[in-house]
Amino acid sequence: MSTKLFIEKYEQEVYSILRILVGFLFLWHGSQKLFSFPPAGHGMPGYIIFVAGPIEFLGGFLVMIGLWTHWAAFICSGEMAYAYWFVHGTHVLLPIQNGGELAVIYCFLFLYISTRGSGVFSVDHILKKGS
């Protein structure tokens, strides 16, 4: 008798859904910065708009569709590490106190995605199968 859970046979598909969802959610942070949609409700410094905005929008899009995923996710992870240490963590270290929980979660999700790659539901997978 197998000790595996029934869901384990779908590990590849569930991972791809996680990657798609994380990329989709992240690109909206970039959309807020670049296009003011959806409205952020507060102003942001120019360097955040012009540096973080494109990384979040383009990086989130590339991760979502699974194209050049290793590099896109690695850059997004680095941006979130920077956001935590230089924006949220400058005065108080704990993420729950400094509002940096989302930055930490994104940082480590993108780091995991960068090591794992695109998965089965991705442009990279389609391109790899085609060659």
N, C-alpha and C positions, 0 to 999 in steps of 0.2 A: 504494500500500500504506500502510495506517495505521500510525503509529508508536506509537499508544496501546496500553497494556497492556490485556488483556482485563478486568481488574478495574476499570479506570477508569470503565466504564459503570455500575458499581454504587456510585459515590462517594456518592450521596445516602443509599443504604441503609446503607452501612458507617459513614457519619457518624452516622446515627441509632442504630445499634447501639453505637457508642462513647459517645454521650450517655446511652443507657439504662444501659450498664454502669457508667459513672462515677457516675451518680446512685444506682444500686443499691448500689454499694460504699460511697459516702459516707453514705447513710442509716443504715448499720449503725454508723458511728462515733457518730451521734446516738442510736441505740438503746442503745448501751453506756452513754452518759452519762445518758439519761433513764430507762431501764428496767432497767439493769444486765444487759442481754442483747444479745449474749453477754457473759459476765463479763469485765471488763477486767483483773482480777488486781491492780489497784492503785487507791488512792484518788485523787480529783481535787478541786481546790478548787471551792467552790460556784459561783463566777462562771463557771467552765468548764461546769459541769453546767447551769446555768440560762440561760446566754447561748449558748454554743456548741452545746449539745445540741439545742435547737429549730431553730437554723439548719441544722445538719447533717441532722437527721431530716426536717424539712419541706422544706428546700431540696433535699436529695438526692431526696426523693420527687417534688417538682415537676419537677426536671430529668429524672428517670427517666421519668415519664409524659409529659413535654413540655408542661406547662401553665405559662404565664407564664415561659417558659424564660429569656428575656433577663434579666429582673430577678432571678429565683431564682439563676441561675448567677453573675450579677454580685455578689450579696450573698455567695454561697458563696466566690467568688474573694477578696473582701475579707476574709472571715473567715480564710481560709488565709494571706493576706498578713500579717494581724495575728498569727496563730499563729506564723508563721515569725519575724517581726522581734521580737516581744515574749516569745516562749516559747523557741524554739529558738536564735535568733541573738543572744541577749543577751551571750554570752561568746565564742563562736567563730563566725566568719562562714561557713565552708564547711559546706554541708548534710551532707556525708558525715561530718563530725566532730561536728556538733551534733544529729544525728538528725532533721533537718528536710527530708529529701529528699521524703517523701510530701507534706508541706505545700506545697513548691515545685511539685511536679508537679500536685497538685490546683489550686493557685492558677492556674497557667497553662492547664490544661485547662478550668477553669470560665471563665476570661477568654475563651478561644477560643469556648467554647459560648455565652457571653453575646453575642458579636459575630455569631455564625452563626445562632443561633436553634434552633428545635425540630427541624427536619428532617421527613422524610416519615412516620415512624412516631411520631406524637405526637397528643395531644389538641388542641393548637393547630392542627395541620394539618387534623384532622377538623372542628373548629369553623370554620375558614376556608373549607373546601370547602362546608360546610352553609349559609353565608350568601351 
